[in-house]
Amino acid sequence: SPTRPEFKQTKKGNTTVTHLHEVYPDIDVVFEDTYTQRERQIVIKKQPKGITASDTLRFWEEYNLPAGAKVYGGDGTIISGTRRQGTESVSVKTPDGANIEISGAVMFDGSLSRDEIETSPITLGLSEIIEVSYATGSMRIGLEVPAQYLMDKNRVYPVTVDPLLSSAAWTAESDQASAAFGFSVAAAGDVN
């Protein structure tokens, strides 16, 4: 079950780094924010207790959608309700022309350098559950982490859940300099 995480925020140049320690036992969440980009990492420091190889852990991100925004799946169709998809990006388009891209995620272990992540056979693309409610103006994205990957006897911890490296975790663009997106993101939610 979730714990009350220790919160630490630092600046690295134009980047604000927010580190939530122990969101769950031995699991941290790190956000790196710049003006138009957010990168999120979920760091699993050691094998979670009480899991079996057939389990799936779910980490939820919650977003407040701007009024009138539409959410599009990786196939370009509007998402309403619940949809399951692979590592494709999710796009949020607002009536004022703003576009927010939220990329899919991969998982990799501590044996890899940053340069090896995209080409390594031990990097695992994660499936996602996307839940959109236009009535409440909310969206949740659940990243599905297979326990079998975490339980592999050759796994090197920490294991990191990271956005796909070929694109930003989320980026924002607009044709209006003053566009306000109105997004907020919760730390990792339920781990089932």
C-alpha positions in Angstrom: 0.0 0.0 0.0 1.1 3.6 -0.6 3.2 5.4 2.0 3.6 9.1 2.8 6.6 9.8 0.5 9.5 12.1 1.4 9.4 15.0 -1.0 12.6 16.7 -2.3 12.9 19.3 -5.1 16.1 20.6 -6.7 17.0 22.7 -9.7 19.5 21.6 -12.4 19.9 24.5 -14.8 16.4 25.0 -16.4 15.2 21.7 -15.0 13.2 21.2 -11.8 13.8 17.7 -10.3 11.1 16.4 -7.9 12.0 13.2 -6.1 9.3 11.4 -4.2 11.1 8.8 -2.0 9.2 5.7 -0.9 5.9 6.3 -2.6 5.6 2.5 -2.0 8.1 0.5 0.0 11.3 0.5 -2.1 9.7 2.5 -5.0 10.5 6.1 -5.8 9.1 8.5 -8.4 11.2 11.2 -10.1 9.9 14.0 -12.2 12.1 16.3 -14.3 10.3 19.4 -15.5 11.3 22.0 -18.0 9.1 24.7 -19.6 7.5 22.4 -22.1 8.6 18.9 -21.1 8.1 16.5 -18.2 10.0 13.2 -17.8 8.8 10.7 -15.2 10.7 7.7 -13.9 9.5 5.1 -11.5 12.4 3.5 -9.7 11.9 0.1 -8.2 14.8 -0.3 -5.9 14.4 -4.0 -5.1 12.0 -6.8 -5.9 8.6 -6.0 -4.4 7.5 -8.4 -1.6 4.4 -10.6 -1.9 4.2 -10.8 -5.7 3.9 -13.9 -7.9 5.1 -14.4 -11.5 1.5 -14.1 -12.7 0.8 -10.7 -11.0 0.7 -7.4 -12.8 1.6 -4.2 -11.0 -0.2 -1.1 -12.2 1.2 2.4 -11.7 -1.4 5.1 -12.3 -0.8 8.7 -13.5 -3.8 11.1 -13.1 -4.4 14.2 -15.3 -6.9 17.0 -15.1 -8.0 17.7 -18.6 -8.6 21.3 -19.8 -12.2 22.1 -20.7 -13.0 20.9 -24.2 -9.9 18.8 -24.6 -10.0 15.6 -26.6 -7.7 12.6 -25.9 -6.4 10.5 -28.9 -4.8 7.1 -28.8 -1.8 5.9 -30.7 -4.0 5.0 -33.6 -5.3 8.6 -33.9 -8.9 7.8 -32.7 -10.6 9.7 -29.8 -10.5 7.8 -26.5 -13.6 7.9 -24.3 -14.0 5.4 -21.4 -11.3 2.8 -21.0 -8.8 1.6 -23.7 -5.8 -0.7 -23.5 -2.9 -0.1 -25.8 0.8 -0.8 -26.2 3.7 1.8 -26.0 2.0 4.3 -28.4 1.8 7.9 -27.4 -1.4 9.5 -26.1 -2.2 13.0 -27.4 -4.4 15.6 -25.7 -5.6 18.4 -28.0 -7.3 21.5 -26.5 -9.7 23.8 -28.3 -7.1 26.7 -28.4 -4.8 24.5 -30.5 -2.5 23.2 -27.8 -1.2 19.7 -28.1 0.2 17.6 -25.3 2.0 14.3 -26.2 2.4 11.7 -23.5 4.7 8.9 -24.7 4.5 5.2 -23.9 6.9 3.6 -21.4 9.6 1.0 -21.2 11.1 -0.8 -18.3 14.8 -1.7 -17.9 17.1 -2.9 -15.2 20.3 -1.6 -13.6 22.6 -3.5 -15.9 22.0 -1.1 -18.8 23.6 2.3 -19.4 21.4 5.1 -20.7 22.8 4.5 -24.2 21.8 0.8 -24.3 18.2 1.1 -23.3 16.5 1.5 -26.7 18.4 -1.4 -28.3 18.7 -3.9 -25.5 16.6 -7.1 -25.6 16.1 -6.8 -21.9 14.2 -3.5 -22.3 10.5 -4.2 -22.1 7.8 -2.0 -23.6 4.8 -1.7 -21.2 1.1 -2.0 -22.0 -1.1 0.9 -20.8 -4.7 1.3 -19.7 -6.1 4.7 -20.6 -9.2 5.9 -18.8 -10.8 9.1 -20.0 -13.9 10.8 -18.5 -14.9 14.0 -20.3 -17.8 14.4 -17.8 -15.3 14.8 -14.9 -12.4 16.3 -17.1 -10.0 13.5 -16.0 -7.7 11.0 -17.6 -5.7 8.2 -15.9 -2.9 6.2 -17.5 -2.1 2.9 -15.9 1.4 1.4 -16.8 1.3 -2.4 -16.5 4.5 -3.9 -15.0 4.6 -7.7 -15.3 5.9 -9.3 -12.0 7.6 -12.0 -14.0 10.1 -9.4 -15.3 10.8 -8.2 -11.8 11.2 -11.8 -10.4 13.7 -12.9 -13.0 16.7 -14.3 -11.1 19.1 -12.4 -13.4 17.3 -9.1 -12.9 19.7 -6.3 -11.7 18.0 -3.7 -9.5 17.1 -0.9 -9.6 14.5 -1.4 -12.3 13.3 1.8 -13.9 10.0 2.5 -15.7 10.7 5.4 -18.0 9.1 7.0 -21.0 10.3 5.9 -24.4 13.5 7.7 -25.0 12.8 8.5 -28.6 10.3 11.1 -27.6 9.6 13.3 -24.5 7.7 11.9 -21.6 5.2 14.7 -22.4 5.7 17.7 -24.5 3.4 20.7 -25.0 3.0 22.9 -27.9 0.6 25.7 -28.8 0.2 28.5 -31.3 -0.6 30.9 -28.4 2.3 32.1 -26.1 -0.1 32.4 -23.1 -1.8 29.0 -23.5 -2.4 27.4 -20.1 -2.8 23.6 -20.2 -4.3 23.0 -16.8 -2.6 19.6 -16.2 -1.7 18.1 -13.0 -0.1 14.7 -12.5 -0.4 12.5 -9.4 2.5 10.3 -8.4 2.2 6.6 -8.9 -1.3 5.5 -7.9 -2.5 2.1 -7.1 -0.1 -0.8 -7.5 -2.3 -3.9 -8.0 
